[in-house]
């Protein structure tokens, strides 16, 4: 997850995607390892975050990575 958020942050134009990735990751951890799980409202938020994130990931799949410029 850290690598994915770092790569998306480099692009700059997908700021909301980083928050969506964190929301999905946090919910997964709670659903997987917590006895309480996640609420129905949280489940809906994760579904909406995934819907937004799918489009971003699809666009990134076919985009070129920006060139890294050497630091002077």
Secondary structure by P-SEA (a helix, b strand, c coil): caaaaaaaaaaccaaaaaaaaaaaaaaaaaaccccccccaaaaaaaaaaaaaaaaaaaaaaacccccccccc
